[in-house]
């Protein structure tokens, strides 16, 4: 091993497998599951093969050992490694979209409070975030839902912890 190669500490390696507290125990939960995951409560055996396969290290587990995405560790690059590692048929990469997520910006956003910050917009690989200047030195953060992939790059880049990413709620049309 070269003297300049970064070696992962045992703590960092094992922290990838740290359980994330379950918010619900029923199949209708609001945590973000890995992209393309379908019927996770019926198909996932909790083997954990998806987490070490993730090059970004953003897969953790809930209380029932089902995978969840932890965007605080980084973004999803949609590489498909989690899907490739799964032998249980949990993932359906033929789906049109890997997931449907809502990205929201809280009132604690620095830009919206007059503090110069463009971290989320700079981090977004799809340029789905626009920071529009407003009168008085404030800015408005605008997320283009049609362009946003829900990768989570903005969440991990936000110094104010003002961004939240949740599963999109089904709404009745009428």
N, C-alpha and C positions, 0 to 999 in steps of 0.2 A: 504494500500500500504506500502511495507517495506521501511525503511529509505534508503536502498541501491539501490533500483530500479531506473533506469534512466528514467526520465520523459521527453518526447519530448516537446520542447517549441512550443508555438503557431506558431512562425515564421518558425521553421523547418517543422512543419506539413503542414502549408499552402504553403511553398515554393515548395512542390511537385507538386502543381497545377499551378505553374508559367508558363505562356506561353513562348514557344521558338519561336523566330521570324521565320516566314515562309520564306523559300528560294525560293520557287516557288508556284504558285497558281494552276498549272495544274497537272494532274495525273503523269506526268513524272518528278518526283523530285528526289533529291539525298540525302535526309535525311534518317536516319536509322529508320525504323518503328519497332514495337515490333516483336518478333520472331513469325513465322507462320502467320503473317498478310497477307491477300490476298484481293484484290479488295477493299482496304480501302476507296477509294473515292466513291465507289458505295454502300458499305454496312455500313460504320461507320456513326452513327448518331451524334457523338460528345457527347454522354451521360457522358463520363468520368469515367465509372465504372472500367476501367482497371487500372488506376493510383493508386487509394487507395488499390487495390488488390495486387499490386506489393510489395513484402516484401523488395526488394532492394531499392525502391523509385527512380527508374531511368526513369520512364515514365513521360514525360512532354507533352505539347500540342503545335501544331503549330498555326498559325493565324486563321485556320478554325476549331480549336478544334479537330483535328485529332491527335492521339498519335504519339509521336516520342521518341526515346531513347536518354537519356542524359548520356553517358558513363563517364562524369566527376564526376558523383555522385556514380559510382560503376559499378560492373559487372552484367551481366545477368546470372542467374543460371539455366535458362531454366526450371523453376519450373512449368510453365503453369498456374500460378494464373491469369494472365491477360486474357488468353484464357477462363478459367473457369468463370470469372466474366462477360464476354461479352455475351449478349443475342442476338446480331445482326448477328452472323455467320461470323464475320470478320476473325476469326482464323481457319486455317486448319492444325491441328496437325498430320494429316496423311501424310503430305509432308515429303519427304526424309530428307530435311535439313530445319532448322528453318529460315534460310536466307542465302544469298550469299553476303559476304562482303569482301572488300579489306582492309588489314591492311598495312600501310606504315610507315616507319621510316624516319624522316626528318634529314637533316644535322646538326641540333642542338642537336642531341643525344649525351649525355655525353660520353658514351663508345666509340662512333665513333670519338670523339674529344680528346681521351687520358685521360679522367677522369674516374676513376674506378666507374662503376655503373652496377648493374645487376638487377635493380628493376623490369623491365618488365619480364625478364626470371624467377625471383623468384616468381612473382605474377601469372604467367600463370598456370592454373590448369591442362592443357593438355600437358605441357612441349613442346609446339610448338615453343618456342623461344630459339634460341641458340646464345650465344655470343662467337664468334670465335676470339681468340687473333690474332693480326696482328703485323708485325714488327713496332717498334717505340712506343710501348705502347698503340697503338690504338686497337680497336676491331671492328668487323663487326657484326651487329645484323642480324641474319638470321631467317626468319619466315617460318616455314613449312606449306605451304598452305593446304596440305592434312590433317594435324592434327589440325590446328587452327579452332576453332568453332566460332570465332568472338564474344566471350563473353564480351570483353572490359576490362578485369581485367588489362591488360597491360597499357591501356590508363590512367586509373585512378591512377595507380601506378607510372607513369613516372614523375620524378621531373623536366624534361626539356620540358615537353609538346611537345615531339618530335614524338609522335605516333598519327596517324589519322586513323579513321575507316570510310569508306564510302561504299555506296552500290556499288556492282560490276556492272560495265558497260557491257551492252550486246555488244559483238563484232561479226562481220561477219566472218564466216569461209569460206575460199575459196582457 
